[in-house]
Structures are given as C-alpha cells and as structure tokens.
Amino acid sequence: MRIRSCRSVFPGTDPQTSDRFTREITADEDQFVTALRKLRADEAVSLEAVGFLLGINPGQLSRYLKGNCSTTLTNYLRIARAMGYRTRIVFEKVDATAEADPLSDLKILTNRVPRPRKTAERHSTNG
C-alpha cells in the first residue's frame, strides 16, 4: 500500500495515530480510484474523451486512475461526472473505541484574544 501523504496531515496527533490515519485515508482513496477505474472500463470511455471534458492531459488522468498520483476530491468527482455519474459520499462511523476517536481524550484550552477597546480619542473627528 502506498502512503502518498506525510505525517503533517495530522500534526495534532502522535506519530503512530497520524500514520494509522494516513494509511486508512490512503485505503479509502484507493477504493475510490478503483471504483472510478472500473466505471471507465465498464462504460468503455476513453482517457482522451474524459480528459477533453475536464481540460486535462489524458496521461495525467491515467496517473490519477492508476493511483500513481493523487488529486483533490473535487477532481475525482469531476472525473465521475464526466463519465456520466454523480457521486454520493457516505460517512461511516469508525468503531467506537477510544483509539478510533482521537477527540475523546483531547483537551483544548480556549484562549481569549484581548481586543483593544475603542476609545473616544480614536473616534473623535477634528472639525
């Protein structure tokens, strides 16, 4: 499995959690790309046709669909739409363990930023 991201994706976590999240996200992206590749094969749509609709080079599109190169979620959605499909994203809760929910033990202290008070001096007009 390729990990295309670096640890800075989750800088607020420990290295093990960050690595795990990155692996899980990469697996989700791989499933998405595999589904797009299957749609293209099933519909017998050429890279040239989809690339033309999207305004990208067919070679770049091929790299996206082989998983050699990542792109944005928006571009994946555009690829699906160019092939005649809409995409629905389903959010599934990860298992209920504390390991799966990094927010369960997270404690964030609120910081209030003092704002300078407006004084009459600042608002006075010279007439």
Buried (B, 14 or more C-beta within 10 A) or exposed (E): EEEBBEEEBBEEBEEEEBBBBBBEBBEEBBEBBEBBBEBBEEEEBEBEBBBEBBEBEBEBBBBBBEBEEBBEEEBBBBBBBBBEBEBEEEEEEEEEEEEEEBEEEEEEEEEEEEEEEEEEEEEEEEE
